[in-house]
């Protein structure tokens, strides 16, 4: 395990796991954040806010990604569970790697990236405006480059090394 992966683990919290279903072409997401009936809690996942997440196999970092916006983390985890014609490039890549490397489970760890409150002048009226600026994308891109510099392979990342 690299120092970068170790630091990511120490500064993040575990969200849950992605497992390869017995059908071998679908990912399943499991988390402790559930409703009393055992279903995924949309409200609780959304309330976490914007995050940068890492996908780990044991202690090896395979991907750094972000989830933000109105339904952020909930939508991202639901996207990972899609299959068939709804599967995106990232899911295909994850499923392929898990099959080829006989990986049954990836752990998802998250780092919260709160939005920053900034005041700007309205260009028309000159009045003050308050905005909440998303930070997760910038944090994600910075961490990806730092991970590459530290020697991480990030086999599930699509971003190129700069």
VODREN-434847 format. One line per field, with one value per residue (C-alpha): x, y, z. Coordinates in steps of 0.02 Angstrom, whole numbers, plus 50000, padded with zeros to 5 digits. Example, Ala and Ser with C-alpha at 12.3 -4.5 7.8 and 13.67 -1.06 7.14 Angstrom:
<pts>
x: 50615:50684
y: 49775:49947
z: 50390:50357
</pts>
This chain:
<pts>
x: 50000:50067:50079:49947:49823:49859:49827:49666:49606:49652:49562:49405:49259:49195:49031:49004:49052:49029:49017:49004:48837:48824:48763:48940:48884:48805:48875:48785:48805:48791:48803:48759:48656:48487:48306:48227:48161:48339:48324:48452:48416:48408:48382:48529:48649:48600:48621:48805:48833:48968:49110:49265:49270:49400:49372:49490:49531:49604:49720:49754:49673:49586:49486:49458:49292:49170:48985:48893:48744:48562:48560:48749:48804:48637:48634:48816:48787:48627:48726:48850:48706:48638:48661:48619:48594:48598:48778:48903:49087:49147:49035:49095:49275:49242:49150:49285:49427:49337:49307:49483:49568:49443:49397:49236:49222:49282:49269:49205:49280:49222:49295:49169:49197:49082:49030:49114:49007:49064:48995:49001:48927:48779:48847:48682:48620:48781:48695:48783:48746:48789:48837:48887:49028:49056:49232:49224:49279:49435:49478:49451:49565:49701:49696:49704:49863:49939:49898:49984:50135:50141:50147:49965:49906:49720:49666:49484:49518:49483:49576:49746:49903:49950
y: 50000:50170:50317:50407:50262:50252:50439:50426:50285:50377:50536:50456:50355:50191:50207:50029:49901:49863:49677:49584:49496:49311:49362:49433:49584:49688:49780:49780:49920:49884:50013:50037:50190:50108:50136:50027:49910:49880:49985:50116:50281:50415:50553:50503:50481:50651:50732:50682:50815:50824:50698:50631:50442:50307:50129:50010:49827:49781:49929:49966:50121:50084:50242:50419:50495:50628:50636:50799:50900:50884:50694:50668:50516:50428:50448:50391:50233:50197:50221:50089:49965:49987:49845:49793:49937:50062:50024:50165:50157:50162:50017:49915:49949:49901:49740:49691:49719:49628:49477:49473:49494:49386:49531:49500:49665:49845:49957:50134:50268:50449:50619:50759:50913:51049:51188:51355:51507:51659:51834:51918:52075:52057:52120:52208:52280:52288:52205:52069:51889:51736:51577:51404:51345:51158:51100:50912:50921:51022:50911:50754:50815:50868:50703:50603:50695:50676:50490:50468:50565:50451:50298:50244:50151:50196:50061:50119:50305:50381:50543:50556:50598:50781
z: 50000:49952:50070:49966:49982:50168:50189:50089:50201:50361:50308:50238:50301:50233:50139:50082:49951:49768:49732:49568:49561:49525:49351:49328:49230:49367:49516:49683:49809:49994:50132:50315:50262:50244:50285:50422:50285:50220:50062:50013:50101:49967:50094:50204:50056:49985:50156:50157:50024:49891:49909:49829:49841:49822:49763:49852:49831:49999:50028:49843:49769:49603:49570:49631:49583:49639:49676:49695:49645:49696:49713:49711:49807:49791:49602:49585:49685:49587:49425:49482:49499:49323:49200:49023:48900:49045:49093:49066:49018:49199:49249:49101:49150:49333:49287:49161:49286:49426:49313:49243:49413:49509:49622:49716:49811:49805:49959:49938:50051:50050:50092:50114:50006:50071:49954:49985:50020:49921:49898:49730:49654:49539:49372:49331:49495:49594:49742:49840:49795:49896:49804:49861:49748:49720:49769:49737:49555:49594:49743:49637:49498:49620:49714:49551:49499:49673:49670:49501:49565:49718:49605:49610:49455:49472:49347:49350:49327:49158:49191:49111:49204:49179
</pts>
